[in-house]
Amino acid sequence: MGPPHPHAPRNTRLSYSSSAAASHRGPRGKEHQFIYRNGSKLHAYDRDKAPYPSSFDRDVVELQCMDNAMIVASKGSASFIDFKDKPPSRCLDIGTGLGLWVLSSAKAWPDATFVGLDMVNIQVPLQVVEPEIADRVEWVHTNILRNKLPFDDDEFDHVHVQCLALGIPENKWHSVFEEIRRVMKPGATIEILEEDAIFPVLPRWYTDPLRAHARGPSTIYPGAIQQPLSYPEPFDTSKLAHEHEFLETLFNDVWANRFINPTPSSCIPGYFGAFFDRVLSPPVMNFSTPPLAPFAPLPGVNASAMRNHHPRSSNGSPEPSAGSMSSLLTPLMIDNVLDLSLTHSPTSTQPTSAGSIREAISPSPSMSSLRQERGVNGLTNGNGNSNGHSAGPATAKSTRRDSEAKSVRSTNSHTGSHSSTHSASRANRRPSVMLFASSEDSTSVGGEHAIDLIPFDSMQSQGEHSQFMHLYRAVTFVLSTKEAMWEELLARVEARDEELRRFGWRKEDYNEQASRARFELAVDQYQSDMRGRIALWHSLVKNGWELPPRDPLTKVEIVEEMQLREEILAAQRLADTGEPEPPCRKVRLLVGVKES
């Protein structure tokens, strides 16, 4: 755990949310206020009262749209429970954010009323919502860590919770679940979907060639920054675990110093099971890190021209063959003409058309599944067998990456073993988007009924290119904690933490100005490197968008770019051990009932 929390940085200003800015008369609650600090939009609560570290910038908030769309497309509903012809009549959504779950569910359940609760006012204004939906929806704001829920006892017959855990200190879970249980009717259901805080890491075979070239990652994706990215005073990073270990250390400090468990997938089942009955929870869902995408096409260069171009390396080493050069061209470009006929990348085995996704929608387990789980509350492995112990609260610490990779390998080799019905069809298919964690690394509650909660087949059918969107989501969340990471760094600087010397700090760098400069460049470098790795242009082009334009390149720049691409691919081949990368997202679902 790092040094104590420092005083707030100076570069701040206060603003009201757009929906509350019309009138400034009378006191305003903090749910309507935001602090703008170094370009980040943050909530106005004190850190000890609301330790949620993520910003509320537009690109961060819009991640909720991606998650909601994925669930609705996979399940055909925003809920993981199939209520059949008896949907709930009054629903509460805690941590509602934009309110997308409420609005989606209100369309599906026309007779139900909804309350979306959050600590900040960022919900879709009801004035722009259809009247038949808006009349049944209410937005409520409160800080559940400090206040009781503003509802009567036994008021709701369904509660939905999503992405709340990374703002809840571990010693607060009992009071949070106790209060949720209070407002639930006897027989009411609850579903909770939470995600671990993962810092996606780039392998050395990818970052070392980038650092060796002055122009950096601008060479492999369109529209990139063209100036070199480096620390004010370069230092040797070869002894670090990876190129961006400095930021990962600060990211881990954010959770440790807020007493927030960064792996709620491991700790929540123990708390949840103490308050709710007939619990169902499938194994943790691991969303796979995508493979290396094709490199972006070079402006003004066609395939035939590149085949005739044989650059020689700067150190005089033999030039690459024409065949290897042509292999660096994206498969989407044929003589500089975009080929939209490809529906999947060369390594994909899954269909990605909208029609195939709709055909693959899996049904939700019914309420009868929950009823059948009376008395089946013991933790089970992936085959539904009890392991004889319960999952207690976990301490806040990072999961080892080799353990994560082992989980993926184990699941990869046993895909489908959790379900005898589907095992034969899944055994011969290469997993794509999502894998269940192995029984060694993740417990499940409820056996086959829990497994059926997840629309495994329809998630797989989304295709390989959706993996890049999951990586984008994970990286964007890391960057959303930028100011929280800066607070942790400032505390280390003020304490003159000697560990910073591992990351290039000199005696004269232990001040706020110099440290902020180093921090900003480290963030820029991570963001730029990851932008190239995500290759968002690739996913967009495959879905019909135009390729983002780039300025023309000189012959020297073209040679340099082709050389960098060759070096990345060569480094990848040398480093390839056949082991999968750790997942970029880990998500846990729990469903339960209040019996009395």
Secondary structure, DSSP 4 states (H G I P E B T S, - for coil): --SPP-PPPS-EEEEE-GGGTT---S---GGGEEEEETTEEEE-S-TTT--------HHHHTHHHHHHHHHHHHHSSSSSSB-TT---SEEEEET-TTTHHHHHHHHH-TT-EEEEEESS--SPPGGGS-HHHHTTEEEEE--TTTS--SS-TT-EEEEEEES-GGGS-GGGHHHHHHHHHHHEEEEEEEEEEEE--------HHHHHHHHHSTTGGGGSSTT---S----SS----TTSSSTTHHHHHHHHHHHHTTT--S-HHHHHHHHHHHH-EEEEBPPPEEEPPPPPPPPPPPTT--HHHHHT-----TT-PPPPPHHHHHTTS-TTEETTEE-TT--S-TT--S---HHHHHHTPPPPPBHHHHHHTTT--SEE-TTS-B-S----PPPS-PPPHHHHHHHHHHHHHTTTTT-TTTHHHHHTS---SEEEPPTTT--EESHHHHHTTS-HHHHHTT-THHHHHHHHHHHHHHHHTHHHHHHHHHHHHHTT-GGGGGGT--GGG-SHHHHHHHHHHHHHHHHHHHHHHHTHHHHHHHTTPPPPP-----HHHHHHHHHHHHHHHHHHHHH--SPPPPPSEEEEEEEEE---
